[in-house]
Amino acid sequence: MIWTPQGWHGVQGDVDGRWRVPGIANLHSHAFQRAMAGMAERQTDASDSFWTWRETMYRFAARFDPDTLHAVAAQLYVEMLEAGYTSVCEFHYLHHAPDGNAYADPAAMSQALVAAARDTGIRMTLLPVLYMSGGFDGRALGERQRRFGHAVDGFLALLELLRRQEGDMLRIGCALHSLRAVPADAMQAVIATLPAQSPLHIHIAEQLGEVQDCLALRGARPVEWLLANADVDSRWTLVHATHLTDAEVAGIAGSGATVAICPTTEANLGDGLFPLRAYLDAGGAWGIGSDSQISVSPVEELRWLEYGQRLATHHRNIAVRADSASVGETLLRDALASGVNATGFVATDDWITLDADAPQFAGMTPADAIDRWIFSGNRNLVRDVHVDGQQRVADGRHRDRDAIAARFRAAMSKLLA
């Protein structure tokens, strides 16, 4: 049986009890943050928030070079594949050496990510990030942000260099870090150069402080400002978009843009809850991302997207649409539908096979399979994974899991020395 957004379908010749689901796109990833997962969970301030978490992130970011980035990213991508992600949008801003100077190859850090994706067999949409200023007031980047930074010309040269490598498994898009990090004129200059269908991602409205600063210095809320000052359409992916007015919800949905929701990271950072029910009612497109890598599981992202809504509303079974009363099927269908625009891939040869022999699936039927997969515990129920028609995971294990894990352990020893 193969599950599509229209439901389950029998396949001629499929007689071994397999339950196939299309591969899931991870719409937002910072690969290097896999190295710090679980290491920012001690209180440093009575009012700990995203802004204090960022201090730990900066310390880790300063330790990476191309070799350690490759090792950490490869480990992450193995974990993604084993969990059922078959493509990843890598939101990449760790461009330069720790002192802010460019490597001899200005694309060295990008190439480390491309190599990790190639070595593990995951599809990648690489999103080099434009990062220019330290706030809405245009302040210069801080010392710890210097390795993130580009002038517009250097950034466009990087994009052009990387586009030469595009192929069946690699797309090169573009990311604007955030409105606070990209001046308005630079944003317009970069957008004007992009190919018509190039995926374009941006962090937006993640933090209340960000919303307040944008109001104070640009006279509008972040999403409000973006919709008024850019031709936001289906090639755009707005990452987080957590803090929205009703008008902004309607505006994003009407534009055709996708929202990348990252529930486990947003919970971990105390960001807030996306207004999912209102956005579904407006017909908005959305997908999921693992972001800071404190969880690498599409099931957990989907489950906690729904659970957050239940906690906020004191009701159950929130994420449904008129044509489906199943929360699991609605969540999965919407997440799958967002993949093409956000990644740039039409990936018809990517699929995952569920472990039909798992106890959680005892007595499984087409009517309850997806709900059971998403809402029946924490055991990984993905058995096999194919990307581009090639098997990458068999019986729950990536083909190169052990060798990649060994390189990851060595990299962690270096990063933590």
C-alpha positions as CSV (number, residue, x, y, z in Angstrom):
1,M,0.0,0.0,0.0
2,I,1.2,3.5,-0.8
3,W,-0.1,6.5,1.0
4,T,-0.5,9.8,-0.9
5,P,-2.2,13.0,0.2
6,Q,-5.4,11.5,-1.3
7,G,-5.1,8.4,1.0
8,W,-3.9,4.8,0.7
9,H,-3.7,3.0,-2.7
10,G,-2.9,-0.6,-3.4
11,V,-0.1,-1.3,-5.9
12,Q,-0.1,-4.2,-8.3
13,G,2.5,-6.7,-7.3
14,D,2.9,-5.2,-3.8
15,V,2.2,-8.4,-1.8
16,D,4.6,-8.3,1.1
17,G,2.6,-6.1,3.4
18,R,4.7,-2.9,2.8
19,W,3.2,0.4,3.8
20,R,4.9,3.2,1.9
21,V,4.7,7.0,2.5
22,P,6.4,9.7,0.4
23,G,9.6,11.1,1.8
24,I,9.2,14.1,4.0
25,A,11.0,17.4,3.4
26,N,12.8,19.1,6.3
27,L,12.2,22.8,5.5
28,H,14.6,24.4,8.1
29,S,17.9,23.1,9.3
30,H,21.1,24.6,10.9
31,A,23.3,21.5,10.7
32,F,26.1,22.8,13.0
33,Q,23.7,23.1,15.9
34,R,23.5,19.3,16.0
35,A,26.8,19.5,18.0
36,M,25.2,21.5,20.8
37,A,21.9,19.7,21.1
38,G,21.1,19.2,24.8
39,M,24.0,21.5,25.9
40,A,22.0,24.7,26.5
41,E,19.7,23.3,29.2
42,R,21.2,24.8,32.3
43,Q,19.9,28.1,33.5
44,T,22.3,31.0,32.9
45,D,19.8,33.8,33.8
46,A,16.5,34.0,35.7
47,S,14.9,35.2,32.4
48,D,16.6,32.8,30.1
49,S,15.2,33.1,26.5
50,F,16.2,32.8,22.9
51,W,18.6,35.7,23.4
52,T,20.6,33.9,26.2
53,W,20.5,30.6,24.2
54,R,22.1,32.5,21.4
55,E,25.2,33.0,23.5
56,T,25.8,29.3,23.7
57,M,25.2,29.0,19.9
58,Y,27.8,31.7,19.2
59,R,30.4,29.9,21.3
60,F,29.8,26.6,19.3
61,A,29.7,28.4,16.0
62,A,33.1,29.9,16.6
63,R,34.7,26.4,16.8
64,F,33.8,25.0,13.4
65,D,35.9,24.5,10.4
66,P,35.0,22.7,7.1
67,D,36.1,19.3,8.4
68,T,34.2,19.4,11.7
69,L,31.1,20.9,9.8
70,H,31.2,18.0,7.4
71,A,31.4,15.4,10.1
72,V,28.6,16.9,12.2
73,A,26.3,17.5,9.2
74,A,26.8,13.9,7.9
75,Q,25.8,12.5,11.3
76,L,22.7,14.8,11.3
77,Y,21.7,13.8,7.8
78,V,22.0,10.1,8.7
79,E,19.7,10.7,11.6
80,M,17.3,12.6,9.3
81,L,17.2,9.8,6.7
82,E,16.6,7.1,9.4
83,A,13.7,9.2,10.7
84,G,12.0,9.6,7.3
85,Y,13.3,13.0,6.1
86,T,14.5,12.6,2.5
87,S,15.4,16.2,1.7
88,V,16.7,19.1,3.8
89,C,16.7,22.8,3.4
90,E,20.0,23.9,4.9
91,F,19.8,27.5,6.2
92,H,23.6,28.1,6.1
93,Y,25.2,31.2,7.6
94,L,28.5,29.8,8.9
95,H,30.4,31.1,5.9
96,H,33.9,32.3,6.9
97,A,36.7,31.5,9.3
98,P,36.1,32.3,13.0
99,D,37.9,35.6,12.6
100,G,35.6,36.7,9.9
101,N,38.1,36.3,7.0
102,A,37.1,34.3,4.0
103,Y,38.7,30.9,3.4
104,A,40.9,30.5,0.4
105,D,37.8,28.8,-1.2
106,P,35.0,31.2,-0.2
107,A,32.6,28.4,-0.5
108,A,34.5,26.0,1.7
109,M,31.9,25.8,4.4
110,S,29.1,25.4,1.9
111,Q,31.1,22.7,0.2
112,A,31.3,20.8,3.5
113,L,27.5,20.7,3.7
114,V,27.2,19.6,0.0
115,A,29.7,16.8,0.6
116,A,27.8,15.7,3.7
117,A,24.6,15.5,1.8
118,R,26.2,13.6,-1.1
119,D,27.9,11.2,1.2
120,T,24.7,10.3,3.1
121,G,22.3,10.4,0.1
122,I,19.9,13.1,1.2
123,R,18.5,15.7,-1.2
124,M,19.7,19.1,-0.2
125,T,18.4,22.6,-0.9
126,L,21.3,24.7,0.2
127,L,20.3,28.2,1.3
128,P,23.3,30.4,1.7
129,V,22.3,33.2,4.1
130,L,22.7,36.9,3.6
131,Y,23.6,38.4,7.0
132,M,24.7,42.0,7.1
133,S,23.7,43.9,10.3
134,G,23.3,43.2,14.0
135,G,19.8,44.8,14.3
136,F,17.1,46.8,12.8
137,D,19.1,49.9,13.6
138,G,21.8,48.9,11.1
139,R,24.5,48.3,13.7
140,A,27.6,46.5,12.5
141,L,27.9,42.8,13.1
142,G,29.4,41.9,16.5
143,E,32.7,40.0,16.8
144,R,31.0,36.7,17.0
145,Q,28.8,37.4,14.0
146,R,31.6,38.3,11.7
147,R,32.0,34.9,10.2
148,F,28.3,35.1,9.1
149,G,28.6,38.3,7.2
150,H,28.7,39.2,3.5
151,A,28.4,42.4,1.4
152,V,25.9,42.0,-1.3
153,D,28.4,41.6,-4.1
154,G,30.3,38.8,-2.3
155,F,27.1,37.1,-1.4
156,L,25.9,37.1,-5.0
157,A,29.3,35.7,-6.1
158,L,28.9,32.9,-3.7
159,L,25.4,32.0,-5.0
160,E,26.8,32.0,-8.6
161,L,29.7,29.8,-7.7
162,L,27.4,27.2,-5.9
163,R,24.7,27.2,-8.7
164,R,27.2,25.5,-11.0
165,Q,26.9,22.4,-8.9
166,E,23.1,22.1,-9.1
167,G,21.7,18.7,-10.1
168,D,19.2,16.0,-9.3
169,M,20.2,15.9,-5.7
170,L,21.2,19.6,-5.1
171,R,19.3,22.8,-5.4
172,I,20.8,26.2,-4.6
173,G,18.3,28.7,-3.2
174,C,18.8,31.8,-1.1
175,A,18.1,32.9,2.4
176,L,17.8,36.3,4.0
177,H,18.7,35.7,7.7
178,S,16.0,38.1,9.0
179,L,14.7,41.6,8.5
180,R,16.9,42.7,11.4
181,A,20.0,41.3,9.7
182,V,19.3,42.5,6.1
183,P,18.8,46.1,5.3
184,A,15.8,46.8,3.0
185,D,17.9,48.0,0.0
186,A,20.1,44.9,0.2
187,M,17.1,42.7,0.3
188,Q,15.7,44.2,-2.8
189,A,19.1,44.1,-4.6
190,V,19.5,40.4,-3.9
191,I,15.9,39.4,-4.8
192,A,16.2,41.2,-8.1
193,T,19.0,38.8,-9.2
194,L,17.4,35.5,-8.3
195,P,16.2,33.0,-10.8
196,A,12.4,33.1,-11.1
197,Q,11.8,29.8,-9.2
198,S,14.7,29.9,-6.8
199,P,13.5,29.0,-3.2
200,L,13.8,32.1,-1.0
201,H,13.7,31.6,2.8
202,I,13.7,34.1,5.7
203,H,13.5,33.9,9.5
204,I,10.6,36.1,10.5
205,A,8.5,37.0,13.6
206,E,10.1,34.4,15.7
207,Q,10.5,36.5,18.9
208,L,8.4,39.1,20.5
209,G,11.4,41.4,20.8
210,E,11.9,41.2,17.1
211,V,8.3,42.3,16.5
212,Q,8.7,45.2,18.9
213,D,12.0,46.4,17.3
214,C,10.5,46.2,13.8
215,L,7.5,48.2,14.9
216,A,9.7,50.8,16.5
217,L,12.2,51.2,13.6
218,R,10.2,50.3,10.5
219,G,6.8,51.3,11.6
220,A,5.3,47.9,11.0
221,R,5.3,44.3,12.2
222,P,7.8,42.0,10.4
223,V,5.3,40.1,8.3
224,E,3.3,43.2,7.7
225,W,6.4,45.0,6.5
226,L,7.5,42.1,4.3
227,L,4.2,41.7,2.6
228,A,4.1,45.4,1.9
229,N,7.7,45.7,0.6
230,A,8.3,42.4,-1.3
231,D,6.5,40.4,-3.9
232,V,5.9,37.5,-1.6
233,D,4.7,34.4,-3.5
234,S,5.0,30.7,-3.6
235,R,8.8,30.6,-3.9
236,W,9.0,32.2,-0.4
237,T,9.3,30.2,2.8
238,L,8.7,32.2,6.0
239,V,10.5,30.4,8.9
240,H,8.6,30.4,12.2
241,A,6.2,33.4,11.6
242,T,5.1,32.7,15.2
243,H,3.7,36.1,16.2
244,L,1.0,37.1,13.7
245,T,-2.1,39.3,13.6
246,D,-5.2,38.0,11.9
247,A,-4.4,40.2,8.9
248,E,-0.9,38.7,8.7
249,V,-2.3,35.2,8.8
250,A,-4.6,36.0,5.9
251,G,-1.8,37.8,4.0
252,I,0.7,34.9,4.2
253,A,-2.0,32.4,3.2
254,G,-3.2,34.5,0.3
255,S,0.4,35.1,-1.0
256,G,1.0,31.3,-1.6
257,A,4.1,31.4,0.6
258,T,4.9,28.5,2.9
259,V,5.5,28.8,6.6
260,A,8.2,26.5,8.0
261,I,7.1,25.6,11.5
262,C,9.7,24.1,13.9
263,P,7.7,23.0,16.9
264,T,10.4,21.3,19.0
265,T,12.9,24.2,18.6
266,E,10.2,26.8,19.1
267,A,9.2,25.0,22.3
268,N,12.8,24.6,23.4
269,L,13.6,28.3,22.9
270,G,10.3,29.5,24.4
271,D,9.3,31.2,21.2
272,G,5.5,30.8,21.3
273,L,2.9,28.9,19.4
274,F,2.0,29.4,15.7
275,P,-1.7,30.2,15.1
276,L,-2.3,26.9,13.3
277,R,-6.1,26.7,13.3
278,A,-6.5,30.2,11.9
279,Y,-3.9,29.5,9.3
280,L,-5.6,26.3,8.2
281,D,-8.9,28.1,8.0
282,A,-7.2,30.7,5.7
283,G,-5.9,27.9,3.4
284,G,-2.2,28.5,4.2
285,A,0.6,26.2,3.2
286,W,3.1,25.0,5.8
287,G,5.8,22.4,6.5
288,I,8.1,21.4,9.3
289,G,11.8,21.8,10.1
290,S,14.2,20.4,12.7
291,D,16.0,23.8,13.0
292,S,18.3,23.5,16.1
293,Q,18.3,19.7,16.0
294,I,17.1,19.1,19.6
295,S,14.9,16.6,17.8
296,V,15.4,15.0,14.5
297,S,12.0,13.4,13.9
298,P,9.2,14.5,11.6
299,V,6.8,12.5,13.8
300,E,7.8,14.5,16.8
301,E,7.5,17.8,14.9
302,L,4.0,16.9,13.7
303,R,2.8,15.5,17.0
304,W,4.0,18.6,19.0
305,L,2.5,21.0,16.4
306,E,-0.8,19.5,17.3
307,Y,-0.2,19.1,21.0
308,G,0.8,22.8,21.3
309,Q,-2.5,23.8,19.9
310,R,-4.3,21.4,22.3
311,L,-2.5,22.9,25.3
312,A,-3.4,26.5,24.2
313,T,-7.1,25.8,23.4
314,H,-8.0,23.1,25.9
315,H,-9.5,21.1,23.0
316,R,-8.4,18.0,21.1
317,N,-8.0,17.2,17.4
318,I,-7.3,20.7,16.2
319,A,-5.4,20.1,12.9
320,V,-8.2,18.8,10.7
321,R,-9.7,20.1,7.5
322,A,-13.2,19.7,6.0
323,D,-12.2,16.7,3.9
324,S,-10.5,14.8,6.7
325,A,-11.2,14.2,10.3
326,S,-7.9,12.5,10.9
327,V,-5.3,14.8,12.6
328,G,-2.4,12.6,11.5
329,E,-3.4,12.5,7.8
330,T,-4.1,16.2,7.7
331,L,-0.7,17.0,9.2
332,L,1.2,14.7,6.9
333,R,-0.7,15.7,3.8
334,D,0.0,19.4,4.4
335,A,3.6,18.8,5.3
336,L,4.1,16.8,2.1
337,A,2.3,19.3,-0.1
338,S,4.7,22.1,0.9
339,G,7.8,20.3,-0.3
340,V,8.0,21.3,-3.9
341,N,7.8,25.1,-3.5
342,A,10.1,25.2,-0.4
343,T,12.8,22.8,-1.7
344,G,12.6,23.2,-5.5
345,F,12.4,19.4,-5.9
346,V,9.7,17.3,-7.5
347,A,10.9,14.2,-5.7
348,T,8.7,11.4,-7.0
349,D,11.4,8.7,-6.3
350,D,11.7,9.3,-2.6
351,W,9.8,7.2,-0.2
352,I,9.8,5.6,3.3
353,T,8.5,2.2,4.3
354,L,6.9,1.8,7.7
355,D,7.7,-1.2,9.9
356,A,4.3,-3.1,9.6
357,D,5.5,-5.7,12.1
358,A,5.9,-3.1,14.9
359,P,3.6,-3.7,17.9
360,Q,2.2,-0.2,17.5
361,F,0.8,-1.3,14.1
362,A,-0.9,-4.5,15.3
363,G,-4.3,-4.7,13.5
364,M,-3.4,-1.6,11.4
365,T,-5.9,-0.6,8.7
366,P,-5.7,2.2,6.1
367,A,-8.1,4.2,8.2
368,D,-5.8,4.4,11.2
369,A,-2.2,3.8,10.0
370,I,-1.0,7.4,9.8
371,D,-2.6,8.4,13.1
372,R,-0.9,5.4,14.8
373,W,2.4,6.3,13.2
374,I,2.4,9.8,14.6
375,F,0.6,9.4,17.9
376,S,1.6,6.0,19.3
377,G,4.9,6.6,21.0
378,N,8.6,7.3,20.4
379,R,9.9,4.2,18.7
380,N,11.1,5.0,15.2
381,L,8.7,3.1,12.9
382,V,10.6,3.9,9.7
383,R,12.1,0.7,8.3
384,D,13.5,1.5,4.9
385,V,14.2,4.8,3.1
386,H,14.7,5.4,-0.6
387,V,16.0,8.7,-2.1
388,D,16.2,9.1,-5.9
389,G,15.2,5.5,-6.1
390,Q,18.2,4.3,-4.2
391,Q,18.0,2.6,-0.8
392,R,19.7,4.7,1.9
393,V,18.2,3.0,5.0
394,A,17.5,-0.7,5.4
395,D,15.9,-2.2,8.5
396,G,16.2,1.1,10.3
397,R,19.9,1.6,9.7
398,H,21.7,3.9,7.3
399,R,24.2,2.1,5.1
400,D,27.1,4.1,6.5
401,R,25.9,4.7,10.0
402,D,28.9,3.4,11.9
403,A,31.6,5.0,9.9
404,I,29.8,8.4,10.0
405,A,29.2,8.1,13.7
406,A,32.9,7.5,14.3
407,R,33.8,10.7,12.4
408,F,31.2,12.6,14.4
409,R,32.6,11.4,17.7
410,A,36.1,12.6,16.6
411,A,34.7,15.9,15.5
412,M,32.9,16.4,18.8
413,S,36.1,15.7,20.7
414,K,37.7,18.4,18.8
415,L,34.8,20.9,19.2
416,L,34.6,20.3,22.9
417,A,38.4,20.3,23.6
